[in-house]
Amino acid sequence: MDTRALGGLTSSAQGLGCMGMSDFYGPGDDAESIAVIHRALDLGVTHLDTSDMYGPHTNERLVGRAIADRRDRVLLATKFGVVRDPADETARGIRGDAAYVRQACDASLERLGVDHIDLYYLHRVDPTVPIEETVGAMAELVAAGKVRHLGLSEASAATLRRAAAVHPIAALQTEWSLWTRDIEAEILPTARELGVGIVAYSPLGRGFLTGRFAQRSDLPEGDFRAVGQPRFQDGNFERNLAIVDALRKLAAERDVTPGQLALAWVHSRGGDVVPIPGTKRIKYLEENAAAAGIRLSESDIAAIEAAVPADAVAGDRYAPGGMATIDN
């Protein structure tokens, strides 16, 4: 697989989001998930993305086991800052204070079983702590050799600019897909001005754009999309099927799947963009990886964007509580 630059970091052109292997998308199988990670590395997908809040904590341990004998082949990315309440799995807090930065990093290193993290993100911006304090503490981790490069997730253009004034930011992780294009107006130009790469999470619209879900009952039991994602709720779900129908027709004309076409569109956004679709199945991993080799013409891109207008999606990205954590 080709590589792409994220700030001063070299990444595979496509990464692998590991969240769903341990949390949010129904039950998983650790042995199968480890096999998926190993297959990803064999395909040249070297960028693995996790977070301490996935599980919580269990996904980092899973990734750590998977890469224990092949650490030198991995761009290892993890995140901190979202704190989950053990007594209430729906409750979330955010911490970006300097003491917590150091505490969280040491805990992640232990769970992952590594001596350094290649790309360490602030998962959500703490509105009660100046970003300068958070990034300053993260910079100390770089100086200590515990972290190689810094990233932010779901940060505004203004926050990104302030953060970059403290320490170089290699990557901004943000949701970006055919049905989530909020980044394009202000954040993307700012990131490019600052030399910050983009890591696009949920590039397949949390699986919706693959066409796998014809009705809400197709979602696995225990899947948070069924209860916590407005775009998957009654009414919105049915309206959003029109997006998939349009994408499916274009994909059939090009002999690819709807998901591959949606991923190829994200890849086409620039050489500083790395999508990280998640999966816990080798079949879907291989399908996603193949999308990195699809080259879209300008007419292809125009047809896709005409079929899936930026304002066509019904429903917010998250429920109100989740939307409140997005830095504006």
N, C-alpha and C positions, 0 to 999 in steps of 0.2 A: 504494500500500500504506500502511496505517496505520503510525504510529510508536509507539515505546515508550521509556520512560525507563530508562536504566541509570545509576544514580547521577546525576551531573550531565550525562550524555551522552544525546543523542537518537539513537536507532537505528531503522532500519526494523524492523517487527514480526518480520520473518524475515531472517536473514542467509544468506550462502553460504559454506560451508566449502570451501576451495580445495585442501586437502591431496591428495586423490585425483587431482587433475590432474597431479601430478608424482611421486607416490610411493605405495607400499603396496598400491594396488588394481589392479595390472597396468599395462600400457603406456598412455600417454596421447598426445594429439595437441595440441601447443601452439596451433596455429591454431584448432582446434575449442574448446579451453578458453578462449581469448581471446574467441571468439564467444559462449561461454556467459556470461562475465563482462559483456560488453557488453549482452547480452539481459537479464541480471539487473538492470543499472542501468536499462534501459528499463522494466522491470516494477516499478521502485520498490524493488528489493532492493539497498540501498546499502551494507549492512554486509558487508565482505569480510574473511574470517579466514584468516590464513596463519601461518607460523612459520619461523624460521631453520633448524629441524631437518628440514623437509620437503624432501627431495631427497638430501642436505641442500643448502640455499641456493637450489636451482633454482626452488622455488615462489615465493619472494619476487621473484626476477627476472622470472618469468612474470607475476605480478600487477602488478609495476611497469610492464612493457611494456603491459599491458592498460589501465592507468588513466592512462598518461602524458599523454593529451590530454583527460582528464576527471576530474582529481584532485578538483576542487571538488564532485563529485557523490558522493564516496565517504567512508564511515566506514571508515578503514583500521586493521585490528587485526592485530598480529603478536605473536609470543611469543619468549622466549629462555629459556635455562637447561638445556635438554637438549643434551648434547654427544655427537656421534657419532664413532666411531673410523673414520677413512678406511680402515684396514686390515681392519676387521671390521664389516660393515654391521649386524650384530645387536647389537653392543656399544653400551652407552649409559652416559654419565656425567651428573652434575648439578652445575652450578655456579651459585651465587648470591652469590658474593663481590663486593664493591663494584667492584673493578677489572674483573671480567668483565662486570658490568652495563653499565658505560660502553663497554667494547670491543664488546660484542654490539650495543648500540643503534647505534653509529656504523656498524658493518658492515651492519646491516639498512637503515638510511637510505640507504646507498650502493647496496645491491642493489635497493631499491625505487625509487630515483631520486626521493626526496621530501625535503623539509626538515623534516617532522615526522610523527610517528605519532599517530593519534587515540586509540588504545587499546593500551597496551603491557602485556603479561602476563608474569609469571613462570610459565613453562610447567609446571615441577615445583618443589616446595619442596626446597631443599638442606638435608638434615638436619645438615650440618656447619657451617652458617652461621646465626647468629641471623636470624630474619625481619626484625628491626629494622634490621640492616645492609643487607640486600637492598633493602627498601622505602625506606630512607633514601637509598640511591644512586639508586633509581628516581625518588624525589622531586626529586633534583638535576637529573634530566633534564627534569622538568616546569619547574623554575625556569629552565633553560637554553633552553626553548622547543622542545626536540627531541621532547617527548612532551606530549600534552594530558591524558590520563587514564590511571590505572593500574588493572591487573587482576591477579588471581591465577588459577591453574588447579589444580584438584584439591587445594585446601587444606582443612584441617579447620576446624571452627568455632573452635577455640582459636587456630589460626594466623591466621585471618581477623580475629579480634578484636584480636590483637596488631598485625597489619599496619595495621589501620584507626586504631590509636592513633598511628601514625607519620605517615600521610598518608591522605586519603580514598581509598577503593577504589571505583571505579565499578562493577566487574563481577567476578563469580566465574564462570569457565568450568568446567563440570563435565559429566560424562556424565549425561544424564537422558532417559529414554524409558519406554515402558510396560514394558520388561523390565530397566531399571536405575533403581531408585528409592531408592538409598542416601542421597541428599541430604535426603530428606524428614523424617527423624527429628530431626536436630540442626542440620545445616548450613543448611538453608533458613530456619528461624526466626531463626537468628543473622544471616544475611545481611539479612533483612528488618528486623530490629531496627537494624542498622547502616546501612540505606539502600543496600545493595549489590544491584545487579541480577544476574540469572542468565542466563548465555549457555549454552544447552544444546547440547552437541555430541553427535554420534551419536544424534539424536532418532529415527532410523529403525532403531536397532539395527544399525548398520553395514550397512544395506540389507536385513537379514533380514526386517524387518517389512513390507517392500513386497510380499513374496510372489514376488520374482523368482527365488529359489533353491529349486528343488524337490529337488535333490540336490547333494552336495558337488562333483560334477564340473561344475556350472554356474558355479563360481567361475572367474574369468579366470586364465590362467597367470601365475605370479609374484605372485599375490594373497596378502598376509600373513594374511588371514583363514583360509586353508586350512591354515596351519602354526602361526600364533601366537595364534589366538583359540579358547579352549576351547569356546565356545558353537557353533562351527562344526565341531567335531571329531566323529568317528564316535560314535554313541550320543547325544551331546548334540544334534547336528544334527537327528536324527530326532525326538527328544522335543520339540524346540523348534518343529518344524513344526506341532504341535498349537496353539501360540499363534497362528501365522499363519492356520491354518484357522478358528479362532474369530473372528479379526479380519476375515478375508475375508467371512464370513457377515454380520457386522454392517455392513461397508462396502457390500455388495451391497444390503442393505435401505435404505441411505441414498443409493444411486447415486453413491458415491465409490469411490476405490481404497483398499486396505488401508493404503498408505503415507499417503494424505491423511488418513485417519481417525486414524492414529497421530500424525501431525503436529498435527492439530487438537486432540488430547488435550493435547499439550505446550503449545500456545498457550493452552488453557483454564486452565492452572495459575496464571495471573496476569498482570497488565499490566506486571510487571517481569521477565518471562521472554521471551527471544529465542532461539528454536531456530535452529541454523545447519546445516541438512542440506547435505551435499556432493554434488556431481555433476559430471560432465564431459560431459553430454549436455543439449542444449537441451530435448529432450522431457521429461526428468525435472525439469529446472529449472522449466519451466512448470507441471508437475503439482504440484510442491512449493509453488510460489508461490501457486497457487490454494487450497491448504489454509489459508492465512492468512485467507481470507474465510469459512471454514466456522465456523458458530456451533453449539456443542453445548449441548443442554439438560441439566439435572441428571439427567434419566432416561437420556439418551444416555451421559453420563459414568459413571453407575452401571452401565449395561449393559456398557460397554467394560471397566471395572475388574473386573466379575464374570467376564467372558469371559477376561480376561488378568490373573489375580491377581499381585500383586507378587512372590510367591515361586514362580511357576510356571516360571521360566526354569531351564534346566539348564546348569551350567558357570559359571565365574568370568568376570569382565569381561575379564581379561587372563591370560596365562600368569604363573607365579610371579614372574619377573623384572619384569614390568610392574606387577603388583600391589604389589611392594615399593616402587615409586616414588610410590604414592598416600599422601599425608600423612594420618596418623591421629592 
